[in-house]
């Protein structure tokens, strides 16, 4: 199993969710986060004054999938989240040793 963590634009969360559900990947965690990468923030104007926003809003999507679905999930997330502009986000893949469903005690892939 692998945990896929995707940092995407908040406006792309629904598209990513739909893309993953179409692959029968259900169950995800979404959190609103702030950060910066190559963009290094952006300059905004408010009432004639310029100021720099150092941390930009992103959405962090976490899903755990079977090894056989990792590449399909990465492709689906990439296509759904891509705008072609700087700041589209990143995807991180990490191994998951095991998963446990608290209600039933199921372990491994059956707990997903």
C-alpha positions in Angstrom: 0.0 0.0 0.0 1.0 3.6 -0.6 -0.1 6.9 0.8 -0.5 9.6 -1.8 -0.3 13.1 -0.5 -1.2 15.8 -3.1 -0.9 19.5 -2.5 -3.2 21.2 -5.0 -5.1 24.5 -5.7 -8.2 24.7 -3.5 -10.3 25.2 -6.7 -9.2 21.7 -8.0 -10.2 19.6 -5.0 -13.6 18.6 -6.5 -12.0 17.7 -9.8 -9.4 15.5 -8.1 -12.1 13.8 -6.0 -14.2 13.0 -9.1 -11.1 11.7 -10.9 -10.2 9.4 -7.9 -13.8 8.2 -7.4 -14.0 7.2 -11.1 -11.0 4.9 -10.4 -12.9 3.3 -7.5 -10.6 5.0 -5.0 -12.8 6.0 -2.1 -11.9 7.6 1.2 -9.7 10.6 1.3 -8.7 13.3 3.8 -8.7 16.9 2.7 -7.1 19.8 4.8 -6.7 23.4 4.0 -3.0 24.3 4.3 -0.7 27.3 3.5 2.8 27.3 2.0 5.0 28.3 -0.8 7.3 26.7 -3.4 8.9 28.2 -6.5 6.2 30.9 -6.5 7.6 32.4 -3.3 4.3 34.0 -2.6 2.6 36.7 -4.7 2.1 40.4 -4.8 -1.5 41.6 -4.2 -3.1 45.0 -4.2 -5.6 46.2 -1.6 -6.9 49.8 -1.6 -4.0 51.0 -3.7 -1.3 49.4 -1.5 0.9 46.5 -2.6 1.7 43.8 -0.2 3.3 40.3 -0.5 1.4 37.2 0.5 4.2 34.8 1.6 2.0 31.7 2.1 -0.5 30.7 -0.5 -3.6 28.6 0.2 -3.4 25.0 -0.9 -5.5 21.9 -0.3 -3.7 18.8 1.0 -5.4 15.6 -0.2 -4.4 12.2 1.4 -5.4 8.8 0.0 -4.1 5.4 0.7 -4.3 3.0 -2.2 -3.3 -0.6 -3.2 0.0 -0.8 -5.0 -1.8 -1.7 -8.2 -3.6 1.6 -8.3 -0.8 4.0 -7.5 0.2 5.0 -11.1 -3.5 5.4 -12.1 -4.1 7.6 -9.1 -1.1 9.7 -9.8 -2.2 10.2 -13.4 -5.7 11.1 -12.4 -4.6 13.6 -9.8 -2.1 15.2 -12.2 -4.6 15.6 -15.0 -7.4 16.9 -12.7 -5.2 19.4 -10.9 -3.1 20.7 -13.8 -3.7 24.3 -15.0 -0.3 24.6 -16.7 0.6 27.6 -14.4 3.2 27.7 -11.7 1.7 26.7 -8.4 -0.3 23.7 -9.6 1.2 21.6 -6.6 3.0 18.5 -5.9 2.4 14.8 -5.3 4.3 12.7 -2.7 4.2 8.9 -2.5 5.1 7.1 0.8 4.9 3.4 1.7 2.3 2.3 4.2 3.2 -0.7 6.3 -0.3 -1.5 7.3 -3.8 -0.1 7.9 -6.3 -1.0 10.6 -10.0 -0.4 10.4 -10.9 0.6 14.0 -14.5 -0.6 13.9 -13.9 -4.1 12.7 -10.2 -4.7 13.4 -9.5 -5.5 9.7 -5.9 -5.1 8.6 -4.1 -4.4 5.4 -5.8 -3.8 2.1 -9.1 -5.0 3.4 -9.1 -2.1 5.9 -9.1 0.4 3.0 
